[in-house]
Amino acid sequence: MQRELYSVIRNSIGGGSIVRPFPIEQAEFYVGKGYEIDPTELTCEYDELIYLGHIYNHWGHFLIDFCTRLYYAYKYGKQSKCAFIVREHQTLDLIPNIKRFIELLDIDVNNVVFISEVSKCKRLIIPEPSYCSNVYYSNEYLEMFDTVANNAQLNDMDVHEHVYLTRSAFKVAQDK
């Protein structure tokens, strides 16, 4: 009998589940080349984690690439631990813009952890991405931005009829 790995994806946006079996010989194609770890050396630090994907401190990439699973924490796990993956042995302090975005979703930034090495938890929730560049976006993705906009306090801010944005002051943009 052929051994199979099962990729079980709970469709966290629309409900239901998808089970995709694939032969063990194809595992490297789907999950990359493995390496040896000693499971006895791993301690279980968390009962439950919501996986948010990879992150680095870049505001524009955060809005497009790194916040696509954050809707799940906003809707179902505001008090849950949420995990971003960072480079091996990296520590990360979120830039103020990203921190504020998370706070405006009523998610405690102290519950956001950064995983930089092999880790173990009892339960891992992997939400479906709510946005994929040039492919799709969901109502949950838009709802996150609406929530942030609605929760932002704009008292004592000047309102202008026109706002002009330019990158011409950036040296890198001057050559493009």
Buried (B, 14 or more C-beta within 10 A) or exposed (E): EEEBEEEEEEEBBEEEEEEEEBEEEEBEEEEEEEEEEEEEEEEEEBEEBBBBBEBBBBEEBBBEBBBBBBBBBBBEBEEBBBBBBBEEEEEBEBBEBBEBBBEBBEBBEEBBBBBBEEBEBEEEBBBBBBBEEEEEEBEBBEBBBEBBEEEEEEEEEEEEEEEEEEEEEEEEEEEE
